[in-house]
Amino acid sequence: MEHENLKYSINSHIVCNECIKELSTLSSSDINLKNFVKFEVGFTSLGIQIWCIRHSINVCHIDFDGNQLSADFRCLEFDKSN
């Protein structure tokens, strides 16, 4: 299917362990992990990093090992009226 790589296809989430710990201590059932975490994602001199803004810690840093990988920054917009 055309543009399949632009659709939501996450099958394993990356999470901050500190966010999981903190969320488990909260008594509100209205808060879920997806709405609780606050990540900043960006390129570094090594590759790409996921940073937890809530706890000011590294969640994941992917080292490209000097390789230049392809990336697709296009966005598909669907008609929401249907």
N, CA, C and O atoms as a GROMACS GRO file, in nm:
protein
  328
    1MET      N    1   0.084  -0.118   0.000
    1MET     CA    2   0.000   0.000   0.000
    1MET      C    3   0.089   0.125   0.000
    1MET      O    4   0.189   0.131   0.071
    2GLU      N    5   0.052   0.223  -0.079
    2GLU     CA    6   0.129   0.346  -0.090
    2GLU      C    7   0.130   0.422   0.043
    2GLU      O    8   0.027   0.433   0.109
    3HIS      N    9   0.245   0.474   0.081
    3HIS     CA   10   0.265   0.554   0.202
    3HIS      C   11   0.237   0.475   0.330
    3HIS      O   12   0.204   0.534   0.433
    4GLU      N   13   0.250   0.345   0.325
    4GLU     CA   14   0.226   0.262   0.443
    4GLU      C   15   0.317   0.303   0.559
    4GLU      O   16   0.277   0.296   0.676
    5ASN      N   17   0.439   0.345   0.527
    5ASN     CA   18   0.534   0.385   0.630
    5ASN      C   19   0.495   0.516   0.700
    5ASN      O   20   0.555   0.550   0.802
    6LEU      N   21   0.398   0.587   0.648
    6LEU     CA   22   0.354   0.712   0.709
    6LEU      C   23   0.236   0.694   0.803
    6LEU      O   24   0.193   0.789   0.869
    7LYS      N   25   0.183   0.574   0.810
    7LYS     CA   26   0.070   0.546   0.897
    7LYS      C   27   0.120   0.500   1.034
    7LYS      O   28   0.234   0.454   1.046
    8TYR      N   29   0.036   0.511   1.134
    8TYR     CA   30   0.072   0.466   1.268
    8TYR      C   31   0.097   0.316   1.265
    8TYR      O   32   0.008   0.238   1.232
    9SER      N   33   0.218   0.277   1.301
    9SER     CA   34   0.251   0.135   1.297
    9SER      C   35   0.337   0.092   1.417
    9SER      O   36   0.406  -0.009   1.410
   10ILE      N   37   0.333   0.168   1.524
   10ILE     CA   38   0.411   0.133   1.644
   10ILE      C   39   0.353   0.006   1.705
   10ILE      O   40   0.233  -0.003   1.731
   11ASN      N   41   0.439  -0.092   1.727
   11ASN     CA   42   0.392  -0.215   1.791
   11ASN      C   43   0.462  -0.241   1.924
   11ASN      O   44   0.427  -0.336   1.994
   12SER      N   45   0.558  -0.159   1.959
   12SER     CA   46   0.626  -0.171   2.088
   12SER      C   47   0.669  -0.030   2.131
   12SER      O   48   0.757   0.030   2.069
   13HIS      N   49   0.608   0.020   2.236
   13HIS     CA   50   0.635   0.157   2.279
   13HIS      C   51   0.765   0.167   2.358
   13HIS      O   52   0.806   0.073   2.426
   14ILE      N   53   0.829   0.281   2.347
   14ILE     CA   54   0.946   0.314   2.428
   14ILE      C   55   0.895   0.398   2.543
   14ILE      O   56   0.824   0.496   2.522
   15VAL      N   57   0.930   0.360   2.665
   15VAL     CA   58   0.878   0.430   2.782
   15VAL      C   59   0.992   0.468   2.876
   15VAL      O   60   1.100   0.410   2.872
   16CYS      N   61   0.965   0.565   2.958
   16CYS     CA   62   1.059   0.608   3.062
   16CYS      C   63   1.029   0.526   3.188
   16CYS      O   64   0.916   0.528   3.237
   17ASN      N   65   1.127   0.458   3.240
   17ASN     CA   66   1.107   0.376   3.361
   17ASN      C   67   1.066   0.461   3.480
   17ASN      O   68   0.987   0.416   3.564
   18GLU      N   69   1.118   0.583   3.489
   18GLU     CA   70   1.080   0.672   3.600
   18GLU      C   71   0.934   0.716   3.588
   18GLU      O   72   0.866   0.730   3.689
   19CYS      N   73   0.887   0.737   3.467
   19CYS     CA   74   0.746   0.772   3.446
   19CYS      C   75   0.657   0.656   3.490
   19CYS      O   76   0.553   0.678   3.553
   20ILE      N   77   0.697   0.533   3.458
   20ILE     CA   78   0.618   0.416   3.499
   20ILE      C   79   0.611   0.409   3.651
   20ILE      O   80   0.504   0.386   3.708
   21LYS      N   81   0.725   0.428   3.718
   21LYS     CA   82   0.728   0.424   3.864
   21LYS      C   83   0.639   0.533   3.923
   21LYS      O   84   0.559   0.508   4.013
   22GLU      N   85   0.655   0.655   3.872
   22GLU     CA   86   0.578   0.768   3.926
   22GLU      C   87   0.428   0.749   3.902
   22GLU      O   88   0.347   0.774   3.990
   23LEU      N   89   0.392   0.705   3.784
   23LEU     CA   90   0.252   0.685   3.751
   23LEU      C   91   0.188   0.579   3.842
   23LEU      O   92   0.071   0.590   3.877
   24SER      N   93   0.264   0.478   3.878
   24SER     CA   94   0.209   0.372   3.963
   24SER      C   95   0.178   0.421   4.104
   24SER      O   96   0.103   0.356   4.177
   25THR      N   97   0.237   0.535   4.145
   25THR     CA   98   0.210   0.589   4.278
   25THR      C   99   0.091   0.684   4.280
   25THR      O  100   0.043   0.721   4.387
   26LEU      N  101   0.045   0.723   4.164
   26LEU     CA  102  -0.068   0.816   4.157
   26LEU      C  103  -0.200   0.741   4.174
   26LEU      O  104  -0.215   0.629   4.125
   27SER      N  105  -0.292   0.804   4.242
   27SER     CA  106  -0.419   0.736   4.270
   27SER      C  107  -0.525   0.758   4.162
   27SER      O  108  -0.627   0.689   4.161
   28SER      N  109  -0.503   0.852   4.073
   28SER     CA  110  -0.603   0.882   3.971
   28SER      C  111  -0.601   0.778   3.859
   28SER      O  112  -0.496   0.749   3.802
   29SER      N  113  -0.715   0.722   3.829
   29SER     CA  114  -0.725   0.627   3.718
   29SER      C  115  -0.748   0.699   3.585
   29SER      O  116  -0.754   0.636   3.480
   30ASP      N  117  -0.763   0.832   3.591
   30ASP     CA  118  -0.784   0.911   3.469
   30ASP      C  119  -0.655   0.934   3.391
   30ASP      O  120  -0.659   0.976   3.275
   31ILE      N  121  -0.541   0.906   3.452
   31ILE     CA  122  -0.412   0.930   3.388
   31ILE      C  123  -0.356   0.798   3.338
   31ILE      O  124  -0.346   0.701   3.412
   32ASN      N  125  -0.320   0.795   3.209
   32ASN     CA  126  -0.255   0.676   3.155
   32ASN      C  127  -0.114   0.713   3.110
   32ASN      O  128  -0.081   0.831   3.097
   33LEU      N  129  -0.032   0.613   3.086
   33LEU     CA  130   0.108   0.636   3.053
   33LEU      C  131   0.124   0.720   2.928
   33LEU      O  132   0.211   0.807   2.922
   34LYS      N  133   0.041   0.696   2.828
   34LYS     CA  134   0.050   0.771   2.703
   34LYS      C  135   0.032   0.921   2.726
   34LYS      O  136   0.100   1.002   2.662
   35ASN      N  137  -0.059   0.959   2.815
   35ASN     CA  138  -0.084   1.100   2.844
   35ASN      C  139   0.011   1.156   2.949
   35ASN      O  140   0.022   1.278   2.964
   36PHE      N  141   0.079   1.070   3.021
   36PHE     CA  142   0.165   1.112   3.131
   36PHE      C  143   0.307   1.146   3.085
   36PHE      O  144   0.364   1.245   3.130
   37VAL      N  145   0.363   1.065   2.996
   37VAL     CA  146   0.502   1.086   2.954
   37VAL      C  147   0.515   1.215   2.873
   37VAL      O  148   0.422   1.255   2.802
   38LYS      N  149   0.630   1.276   2.884
   38LYS     CA  150   0.662   1.396   2.807
   38LYS      C  151   0.801   1.375   2.749
   38LYS      O  152   0.902   1.385   2.818
   39PHE      N  153   0.804   1.346   2.620
   39PHE     CA  154   0.930   1.318   2.552
   39PHE      C  155   0.969   1.430   2.457
   39PHE      O  156   0.884   1.499   2.401
   40GLU      N  157   1.097   1.445   2.442
   40GLU     CA  158   1.154   1.528   2.337
   40GLU      C  159   1.239   1.434   2.254
   40GLU      O  160   1.320   1.358   2.308
   41VAL      N  161   1.223   1.439   2.123
   41VAL     CA  162   1.296   1.350   2.033
   41VAL      C  163   1.369   1.435   1.931
   41VAL      O  164   1.312   1.528   1.874
   42GLY      N  165   1.496   1.402   1.909
   42GLY     CA  166   1.571   1.479   1.811
   42GLY      C  167   1.702   1.413   1.773
   42GLY      O  168   1.744   1.314   1.832
   43PHE      N  169   1.764   1.470   1.671
   43PHE     CA  170   1.890   1.419   1.622
   43PHE      C  171   2.005   1.471   1.707
   43PHE      O  172   2.002   1.584   1.756
   44THR      N  173   2.106   1.388   1.725
   44THR     CA  174   2.227   1.425   1.796
   44THR      C  175   2.346   1.401   1.703
   44THR      O  176   2.328   1.361   1.588
   45SER      N  177   2.466   1.425   1.753
   45SER     CA  178   2.585   1.399   1.671
   45SER      C  179   2.604   1.249   1.647
   45SER      O  180   2.674   1.211   1.552
   46LEU      N  181   2.544   1.165   1.730
   46LEU     CA  182   2.554   1.019   1.714
   46LEU      C  183   2.439   0.959   1.635
   46LEU      O  184   2.457   0.864   1.559
   47GLY      N  185   2.321   1.014   1.654
   47GLY     CA  186   2.203   0.955   1.590
   47GLY      C  187   2.076   1.026   1.632
   47GLY      O  188   2.053   1.141   1.594
   48ILE      N  189   1.994   0.957   1.709
   48ILE     CA  190   1.867   1.013   1.753
   48ILE      C  191   1.849   0.980   1.902
   48ILE      O  192   1.883   0.871   1.947
   49GLN      N  193   1.794   1.076   1.975
   49GLN     CA  194   1.777   1.058   2.119
   49GLN      C  195   1.633   1.086   2.160
   49GLN      O  196   1.567   1.176   2.108
   50ILE      N  197   1.586   1.005   2.256
   50ILE     CA  198   1.457   1.026   2.320
   50ILE      C  199   1.487   1.068   2.463
   50ILE      O  200   1.552   0.995   2.538
   51TRP      N  201   1.439   1.185   2.500
   51TRP     CA  202   1.469   1.245   2.630
   51TRP      C  203   1.340   1.264   2.708
   51TRP      O  204   1.242   1.317   2.654
   52CYS      N  205   1.338   1.222   2.834
   52CYS     CA  206   1.221   1.243   2.919
   52CYS      C  207   1.230   1.383   2.979
   52CYS      O  208   1.317   1.413   3.060
   53ILE      N  209   1.138   1.468   2.937
   53ILE     CA  210   1.134   1.605   2.988
   53ILE      C  211   1.090   1.606   3.134
   53ILE      O  212   1.140   1.686   3.214
   54ARG      N  213   0.998   1.518   3.170
   54ARG     CA  214   0.946   1.513   3.307
   54ARG      C  215   1.056   1.482   3.408
   54ARG      O  216   1.057   1.538   3.518
   55HIS      N  217   1.150   1.393   3.373
   55HIS     CA  218   1.253   1.350   3.468
   55HIS      C  219   1.394   1.394   3.429
   55HIS      O  220   1.490   1.364   3.501
   56SER      N  221   1.408   1.464   3.317
   56SER     CA  222   1.538   1.510   3.268
   56SER      C  223   1.640   1.397   3.260
   56SER      O  224   1.752   1.407   3.310
   57ILE      N  225   1.597   1.288   3.195
   57ILE     CA  226   1.686   1.174   3.177
   57ILE      C  227   1.674   1.118   3.035
   57ILE      O  228   1.574   1.136   2.967
   58ASN      N  229   1.780   1.050   2.994
   58ASN     CA  230   1.781   0.981   2.866
   58ASN      C  231   1.690   0.859   2.875
   58ASN      O  232   1.697   0.782   2.971
   59VAL      N  233   1.607   0.842   2.774
   59VAL     CA  234   1.523   0.723   2.765
   59VAL      C  235   1.587   0.626   2.666
   59VAL      O  236   1.591   0.505   2.690
   60CYS      N  237   1.635   0.679   2.556
   60CYS     CA  238   1.697   0.596   2.453
   60CYS      C  239   1.784   0.685   2.364
   60CYS      O  240   1.743   0.794   2.327
   61HIS      N  241   1.902   0.638   2.331
   61HIS     CA  242   1.988   0.709   2.238
   61HIS      C  243   2.035   0.606   2.135
   61HIS      O  244   2.110   0.515   2.167
   62ILE      N  245   1.990   0.622   2.013
   62ILE     CA  246   2.023   0.528   1.905
   62ILE      C  247   2.143   0.582   1.829
   62ILE      O  248   2.140   0.690   1.772
   63ASP      N  249   2.250   0.504   1.829
   63ASP     CA  250   2.374   0.540   1.761
   63ASP      C  251   2.369   0.487   1.619
   63ASP      O  252   2.360   0.366   1.597
   64PHE      N  253   2.375   0.576   1.522
   64PHE     CA  254   2.371   0.536   1.382
   64PHE      C  255   2.506   0.480   1.336
   64PHE      O  256   2.519   0.433   1.223
   65ASP      N  257   2.606   0.486   1.423
   65ASP     CA  258   2.740   0.434   1.392
   65ASP      C  259   2.795   0.494   1.263
   65ASP      O  260   2.858   0.425   1.183
   66GLY      N  261   2.770   0.622   1.244
   66GLY     CA  262   2.822   0.692   1.128
   66GLY      C  263   2.742   0.671   1.000
   66GLY      O  264   2.773   0.732   0.898
   67ASN      N  265   2.641   0.587   1.004
   67ASN     CA  266   2.559   0.562   0.885
   67ASN      C  267   2.455   0.671   0.870
   67ASN      O  268   2.400   0.720   0.968
   68GLN      N  269   2.428   0.707   0.747
   68GLN     CA  270   2.323   0.803   0.718
   68GLN      C  271   2.201   0.725   0.672
   68GLN      O  272   2.199   0.667   0.564
   69LEU      N  273   2.099   0.724   0.757
   69LEU     CA  274   1.978   0.648   0.728
   69LEU      C  275   1.875   0.736   0.659
   69LEU      O  276   1.874   0.858   0.678
   70SER      N  277   1.789   0.676   0.582
   70SER     CA  278   1.684   0.754   0.518
   70SER      C  279   1.572   0.780   0.618
   70SER      O  280   1.547   0.700   0.708
   71ALA      N  281   1.507   0.893   0.603
   71ALA     CA  282   1.396   0.931   0.691
   71ALA      C  283   1.289   0.997   0.606
   71ALA      O  284   1.318   1.064   0.507
   72ASP      N  285   1.165   0.978   0.647
   72ASP     CA  286   1.052   1.034   0.574
   72ASP      C  287   0.976   1.126   0.669
   72ASP      O  288   0.914   1.078   0.764
   73PHE      N  289   0.980   1.256   0.644
   73PHE     CA  290   0.916   1.354   0.732
   73PHE      C  291   0.784   1.405   0.675
   73PHE      O  292   0.728   1.503   0.725
   74ARG      N  293   0.733   1.338   0.572
   74ARG     CA  294   0.604   1.378   0.518
   74ARG      C  295   0.493   1.340   0.615
   74ARG      O  296   0.512   1.253   0.702
   75CYS      N  297   0.381   1.403   0.601
   75CYS     CA  298   0.267   1.377   0.688
   75CYS      C  299   0.144   1.351   0.602
   75CYS      O  300   0.113   1.428   0.512
   76LEU      N  301   0.076   1.241   0.632
   76LEU     CA  302  -0.050   1.213   0.564
   76LEU      C  303  -0.163   1.277   0.643
   76LEU      O  304  -0.170   1.263   0.765
   77GLU      N  305  -0.250   1.344   0.574
   77GLU     CA  306  -0.368   1.403   0.639
   77GLU      C  307  -0.491   1.338   0.578
   77GLU      O  308  -0.508   1.337   0.456
   78PHE      N  309  -0.575   1.284   0.664
   78PHE     CA  310  -0.696   1.216   0.618
   78PHE      C  311  -0.815   1.306   0.637
   78PHE      O  312  -0.818   1.390   0.727
   79ASP      N  313  -0.913   1.289   0.551
   79ASP     CA  314  -1.039   1.363   0.562
   79ASP      C  315  -1.113   1.314   0.684
   79ASP      O  316  -1.158   1.199   0.688
   80LYS      N  317  -1.128   1.398   0.785
   80LYS     CA  318  -1.190   1.360   0.912
   80LYS      C  319  -1.342   1.368   0.908
   80LYS      O  320  -1.408   1.333   1.006
   81SER      N  321  -1.399   1.413   0.797
   81SER     CA  322  -1.544   1.426   0.787
   81SER      C  323  -1.612   1.294   0.755
   81SER      O  324  -1.734   1.282   0.770
   82ASN      N  325  -1.534   1.193   0.712
   82ASN     CA  326  -1.592   1.062   0.678
   82ASN      C  327  -1.595   0.970   0.795
   82ASN      O  328  -1.641   0.856   0.783
   0.00000   0.00000   0.00000
